[in-house]
């Protein structure tokens, strides 16, 4: 037996340490959770996507009385961006969450379904992107979805069998 250890590189930033372009992205994600439709969970999530051409797209969680029919903020924003610019890679995504009257203390990380969608968003352009997860005082950053979803399944697995 051989054991392989997989490590994740997580960077922790304060807002003022971020590039101006990323500060804008973070602020957009925080604006977006205010418009979330989350009457069932009361957990509002906002996401903002920056494309390599400079275009910005935002989204938030959209819930449904038939719970699984709702969609997370990350997927709303990413699908919106890809629908408008199908040929432009993503540069970065920022995610912010608000519940019980304030932005969450510990940054939330994307759910499993959104991580898999991010794998597709990277692999369709062969272009990893930055992921920023926003907490009240700290911002987590990873350089690419492989840091959050190791051993991922992607279209290369379909082709290589
Ligand atoms: N949610 C997101 O929008 N993004 C995440 O990363 C985690 C969870 C939403 C789904 C649901 O509307 C609510 O938050 C509670 O799970």
Boltz pocket constraint, residues with backbone or C-beta under 6 A from the ligand:
constraints:
  - pocket:
      binder: B
      contacts: [[A, 37], [A, 38], [A, 41], [A, 43], [A, 44], [A, 45], [A, 60], [A, 61], [A, 62], [A, 63], [A, 70], [A, 71], [A, 72], [A, 73], [A, 74], [A, 108], [A, 109], [A, 110], [A, 111], [A, 114]]
      max_distance: 6.0
